[in-house]
Amino acid sequence: MKSLKAAQKVDQAIQRLIKTKDKINFNQVVMESGVSKAFLYNNQEIRNRIEGLRKQQEGINTRKTTKHNLTDASKDSLIAAKNNRIKKLEEENKRLKDELLKLRGMIYYKL
């Protein structure tokens, strides 16, 4: 009964990994399902399934590898957007510091 429940957990974990397009390997299935790695290796049916899915994914881009395949143009636009955001934040920071300095001066003269 315990082994059957563990096999169901593994099946559900594999389904989640497939849906999220994560890499399927023994470590990922262990982390996702909460079963031991020894259980995965000792259960031949589950072992064959994981190894088969792992081989199928060799040429497919996963979420993590897709993120790294940005083109130079998209990288340049991302950098420009971040630089623009940094510039705006620096301007706001300077404005707030000046305003704080003025308010401190006003409080000082009122004392």
C-alpha positions as CSV (number, residue, x, y, z in Angstrom):
1,M,0.0,0.0,0.0
2,K,2.8,2.4,0.9
3,S,4.6,1.6,-2.3
4,L,1.4,2.2,-4.3
5,K,1.0,5.7,-2.7
6,A,4.6,6.5,-3.4
7,A,4.1,5.5,-7.1
8,Q,1.1,7.8,-7.3
9,K,3.1,10.7,-5.8
10,V,5.8,10.1,-8.5
11,D,3.2,10.0,-11.2
12,Q,1.7,13.3,-10.1
13,A,5.1,14.8,-9.8
14,I,6.1,13.8,-13.3
15,Q,2.8,15.2,-14.6
16,R,3.5,18.5,-12.9
17,L,7.1,18.6,-14.3
18,I,5.7,17.9,-17.8
19,K,3.1,20.7,-17.5
20,T,5.6,23.2,-16.3
21,K,8.1,22.1,-18.9
22,D,10.8,21.5,-16.3
23,K,13.6,19.1,-16.8
24,I,12.7,15.6,-15.8
25,N,15.4,13.6,-14.0
26,F,15.7,11.6,-10.9
27,N,16.6,14.6,-8.7
28,Q,13.7,16.7,-9.9
29,V,11.3,13.9,-9.4
30,V,12.6,13.3,-5.9
31,M,12.2,17.0,-5.0
32,E,8.8,17.2,-6.6
33,S,7.3,14.0,-5.2
34,G,9.0,13.7,-1.8
35,V,9.9,10.0,-2.3
36,S,13.4,8.7,-2.0
37,K,15.8,8.3,-4.8
38,A,16.3,4.7,-3.9
39,F,12.6,4.1,-4.5
40,L,12.9,5.5,-8.0
41,Y,15.9,3.4,-8.9
42,N,14.5,0.2,-7.4
43,N,11.1,0.5,-9.1
44,Q,12.0,-0.6,-12.6
45,E,8.8,0.7,-14.3
46,I,9.3,4.2,-12.8
47,R,13.0,4.1,-13.5
48,N,12.4,3.3,-17.2
49,R,9.7,6.0,-17.5
50,I,12.0,8.7,-16.0
51,E,14.9,7.6,-18.2
52,G,12.7,7.6,-21.3
53,L,11.3,11.1,-20.5
54,R,14.8,12.4,-19.9
55,K,16.0,11.1,-23.3
56,Q,13.0,12.7,-25.0
57,Q,13.9,16.1,-23.5
58,E,17.5,16.1,-24.6
59,G,16.7,18.3,-27.7
60,I,13.8,20.3,-26.3
61,N,14.3,23.7,-24.7
62,T,13.0,23.8,-21.1
63,R,11.9,26.9,-19.2
64,K,15.4,27.5,-17.9
65,T,17.2,27.1,-21.3
66,T,14.6,29.2,-23.1
67,K,15.4,32.1,-20.8
68,H,19.1,32.0,-21.8
69,N,18.4,32.0,-25.6
70,L,17.7,35.7,-25.8
71,T,18.8,37.5,-29.0
72,D,21.2,40.4,-28.9
73,A,18.5,42.8,-29.8
74,S,16.3,41.7,-27.0
75,K,19.2,41.8,-24.6
76,D,20.0,45.4,-25.7
77,S,16.4,46.5,-25.2
78,L,16.3,44.9,-21.8
79,I,19.5,46.6,-20.8
80,A,18.2,50.0,-22.1
81,A,15.0,49.6,-20.2
82,K,16.9,48.8,-17.0
83,N,19.2,51.7,-17.5
84,N,16.2,54.0,-18.0
85,R,14.7,52.7,-14.8
86,I,17.9,53.2,-12.9
87,K,18.2,56.8,-14.2
88,K,14.6,57.6,-13.0
89,L,15.2,56.1,-9.6
90,E,18.5,58.1,-9.2
91,E,16.7,61.3,-10.2
92,E,13.9,60.5,-7.7
93,N,16.4,59.7,-5.0
94,K,18.2,63.1,-5.6
95,R,14.9,65.0,-5.5
96,L,13.9,63.3,-2.2
97,K,17.3,64.0,-0.7
98,D,17.0,67.7,-1.7
99,E,13.5,67.9,-0.3
100,L,14.7,66.3,3.0
101,L,17.5,68.8,3.3
102,K,15.1,71.7,2.9
103,L,12.7,70.3,5.5
104,R,15.5,69.8,7.9
105,G,16.5,73.4,7.4
106,M,13.0,74.6,8.0
107,I,12.8,72.6,11.3
108,Y,16.2,73.9,12.4
109,Y,15.2,77.6,11.9
110,K,11.9,77.0,13.8
111,L,13.8,75.9,16.8
